[in-house]
Amino acid sequence: MTPDGSRTGLGLSIVAIIMGSCFATFDQEFIINWSRENVAADDANNEVKISLNRAAGAQFTSTHSFLYGSFSVKVKLVPGDSAGTVSSFYLTSSGSQHDEIDFEFLGNETGQPYVLHTNVFANGTGNREQRIFLWFDPTAEFHNYSVIWNHQQIMWLVDDTPIRVYKNVEKLVPKSYPHFQPMVVAASIFDGSDWATLGGAVPTNWEHAPFVVTYKDFNFDACIVQSNSSSSSCTPNYESNWWEAAPFQSLDAKGMNDLKEIYQKYIVYDYCTDRTRNPTPPQECSYNT
């Protein structure tokens, strides 16, 4: 959604912008922050591949910043022995007090399931991790990963199935929710040998490099914050944006059942239940169970 209220869908090939529609390339929509040599964009197919080798990984970020909206991409993860690698799709602001909403995909040894790691940073503080096993092979074909971020909650979805909800309880727990800092959309791959796979027990096997992850069909339906304007440009009449509607402020019965099944079958870590790390659960946990 643009500041003037028109809906905006951003992809690698077609983008609606404030002044109308145009054909856009990867280089028009994204900035490569690390290792251009490890980024291969295919504008004809709306794809970009990024790779990790012993020398470097790669990262790119959107040219636009956003404040609330829906953000999705199709991803095909690193196949085979991906232990130690971390691929990501996330939103982030900048600075020591930054906000961030994460999807991180933690590689594993051949035949073992991928771990999907989610996290929320608000005002520079993270440590709100959850991890689940993915219930399918995310390397065999593309799957869709989405974040819907609004004034009431953040919802992470995998193929339209909710896998986590984080409520805005900023009035009760100050500095616990990303709510005023515009964020760019980013993707990366990097070496996480010291923590990603079984707590660092399984390092990256560089004999299998380069490790390649493919992103396809980025779709951002969100309020763009112009570089020369305040984030307040996204606040007038925000309730009219579709992602602020009632169905996205809380889960319906089906969504609750789907999320319950994820927690029962696939969750492997939740910071709210980690009594070693948090003998007293963080305040926001009671609103996010």
Secondary structure in CASP SS format (residue, H / E / C, confidence):
PFRMAT SS
TARGET T0000
AUTHOR 0000-0000-0000
METHOD secondary structure of the structure
MODEL  1
M C 1.00
T C 1.00
P C 1.00
D C 1.00
G C 1.00
S C 1.00
R C 1.00
T C 1.00
G C 1.00
L E 1.00
G C 1.00
L C 1.00
S C 1.00
I E 1.00
V E 1.00
A E 1.00
I E 1.00
I C 1.00
M C 1.00
G E 1.00
S E 1.00
C E 1.00
F E 1.00
A C 1.00
T C 1.00
F H 1.00
D H 1.00
Q H 1.00
E H 1.00
F E 1.00
I E 1.00
I E 1.00
N E 1.00
W E 1.00
S C 1.00
R H 1.00
E H 1.00
N H 1.00
V E 1.00
A E 1.00
A E 1.00
D E 1.00
D H 1.00
A H 1.00
N H 1.00
N C 1.00
E E 1.00
V E 1.00
K E 1.00
I E 1.00
S E 1.00
L E 1.00
N C 1.00
R C 1.00
A C 1.00
A C 1.00
G C 1.00
A E 1.00
Q E 1.00
F E 1.00
T E 1.00
S E 1.00
T C 1.00
H C 1.00
S E 1.00
F E 1.00
L E 1.00
Y E 1.00
G E 1.00
S E 1.00
F E 1.00
S E 1.00
V E 1.00
K E 1.00
V E 1.00
K E 1.00
L C 1.00
V C 1.00
P C 1.00
G C 1.00
D C 1.00
S C 1.00
A C 1.00
G C 1.00
T E 1.00
V E 1.00
S E 1.00
S E 1.00
F E 1.00
Y E 1.00
L E 1.00
T E 1.00
S C 1.00
S C 1.00
G C 1.00
S C 1.00
Q C 1.00
H C 1.00
D C 1.00
E E 1.00
I E 1.00
D E 1.00
F E 1.00
E E 1.00
F E 1.00
L E 1.00
G C 1.00
N C 1.00
E C 1.00
T C 1.00
G C 1.00
Q C 1.00
P C 1.00
Y C 1.00
V E 1.00
L E 1.00
H E 1.00
T E 1.00
N E 1.00
V E 1.00
F E 1.00
A E 1.00
N C 1.00
G C 1.00
T E 1.00
G C 1.00
N C 1.00
R C 1.00
E C 1.00
Q E 1.00
R E 1.00
I E 1.00
F E 1.00
L C 1.00
W C 1.00
F C 1.00
D C 1.00
P C 1.00
T C 1.00
A C 1.00
E C 1.00
F C 1.00
H E 1.00
N E 1.00
Y E 1.00
S E 1.00
V E 1.00
I E 1.00
W E 1.00
N C 1.00
H C 1.00
Q C 1.00
Q E 1.00
I E 1.00
M E 1.00
W E 1.00
L E 1.00
V E 1.00
D C 1.00
D C 1.00
T E 1.00
P E 1.00
I E 1.00
R E 1.00
V E 1.00
Y E 1.00
K E 1.00
N C 1.00
V C 1.00
E C 1.00
K C 1.00
L C 1.00
V C 1.00
P C 1.00
K C 1.00
S C 1.00
Y C 1.00
P C 1.00
H C 1.00
F C 1.00
Q C 1.00
P C 1.00
M E 1.00
V E 1.00
V E 1.00
A E 1.00
A E 1.00
S E 1.00
I E 1.00
F E 1.00
D E 1.00
G C 1.00
S C 1.00
D C 1.00
W C 1.00
A C 1.00
T C 1.00
L H 1.00
G H 1.00
G H 1.00
A C 1.00
V C 1.00
P C 1.00
T C 1.00
N C 1.00
W H 1.00
E H 1.00
H H 1.00
A C 1.00
P C 1.00
F E 1.00
V E 1.00
V E 1.00
T E 1.00
Y E 1.00
K E 1.00
D E 1.00
F E 1.00
N E 1.00
F E 1.00
D E 1.00
A E 1.00
C E 1.00
I E 1.00
V E 1.00
Q C 1.00
S C 1.00
N C 1.00
S C 1.00
S C 1.00
S H 1.00
S H 1.00
S H 1.00
C H 1.00
T C 1.00
P C 1.00
N C 1.00
Y H 1.00
E H 1.00
S H 1.00
N C 1.00
W H 1.00
W H 1.00
E H 1.00
A C 1.00
A H 1.00
P H 1.00
F H 1.00
Q C 1.00
S C 1.00
L C 1.00
D C 1.00
A H 1.00
K H 1.00
G H 1.00
M H 1.00
N H 1.00
D H 1.00
L H 1.00
K H 1.00
E H 1.00
I H 1.00
Y H 1.00
Q H 1.00
K H 1.00
Y C 1.00
I E 1.00
V E 1.00
Y E 1.00
D E 1.00
Y H 1.00
C H 1.00
T H 1.00
D C 1.00
R C 1.00
T C 1.00
R C 1.00
N C 1.00
P C 1.00
T C 1.00
P C 1.00
P C 1.00
Q H 1.00
E H 1.00
C H 1.00
S H 1.00
Y H 1.00
N C 1.00
T C 1.00
END
